[in-house]
Structures are given as structure tokens and as C-alpha cells.
Amino acid sequence: MAEHIDVVFKCPCGAHLETRSVPKGKTSKSKWNKTCKSCKQTIVCEFVGTRAFTSVKK
């Protein structure tokens, strides 16, 4: 079984958006929108390799 790592996505306001479990060693790229429950802004979550990026959707 492949080892997984948890990637945590946080809103710029500091609130936790989501945690995704991804297979270690897998370099995937994905992008999706998530609405922050705290500040109600639409946040663009981006995942590259094992790094999480978040930004407010303009």
C-alpha cells in the first residue's frame, strides 16, 4: 500500500479549508474552488506535487 501524506489547505483569513490525503511520491497537479466557511470568499485551491497553494479568487 502506498504511503499517503496529508496536504492541508488554509484560507488566507486563517481558517482551515480542507485536508487532502495524497499518495507520497505522486506528483499531481490539480486546481479547484472552495468557499471558505469563515469569510465566505471563494478560494482557489491549487495542488502541485506535495505543496498546497491557496489564493482568493478575483
C-alpha positions in Angstrom: 0.0 0.0 0.0 1.3 3.4 -0.9 2.2 5.8 1.8 0.0 8.9 1.9 0.6 12.4 3.1 -2.0 14.9 4.3 -1.9 18.2 2.5 -3.7 21.0 4.4 -5.3 23.9 2.6 -5.8 27.1 4.6 -7.7 30.2 3.7 -5.8 33.5 3.7 -8.1 34.5 6.5 -6.6 31.7 8.6 -9.5 29.3 8.5 -9.0 25.6 7.6 -10.4 24.8 4.2 -9.7 21.1 3.8 -7.2 18.4 4.2 -6.5 16.0 1.3 -4.7 12.8 1.5 -2.4 12.2 -1.5 -0.1 9.3 -2.4 3.5 10.1 -1.5 5.8 10.3 -4.5 2.9 11.1 -6.8 3.4 14.5 -8.4 -0.1 15.5 -9.4 -1.4 18.9 -10.3 -5.0 19.9 -9.5 -7.0 23.1 -9.0 -10.4 23.6 -7.6 -12.5 26.3 -5.9 -13.7 26.1 -2.3 -15.9 28.6 -0.4 -14.5 29.5 3.0 -17.0 28.9 5.7 -15.4 31.6 7.8 -15.0 34.6 5.4 -17.4 33.4 2.6 -14.8 34.1 -0.1 -14.2 31.8 -3.0 -10.7 30.4 -2.6 -8.7 28.8 -5.4 -7.0 25.7 -4.0 -4.1 24.5 -6.0 -2.0 21.4 -5.5 1.3 21.0 -7.2 3.4 17.9 -6.3 3.2 17.9 -2.5 2.7 21.6 -2.0 -0.6 23.4 -1.3 -1.3 26.9 -2.6 -4.4 29.0 -1.9 -5.5 32.3 -3.2 -8.6 34.4 -3.2 -10.5 34.1 -6.5 -10.5 37.5 -8.2 
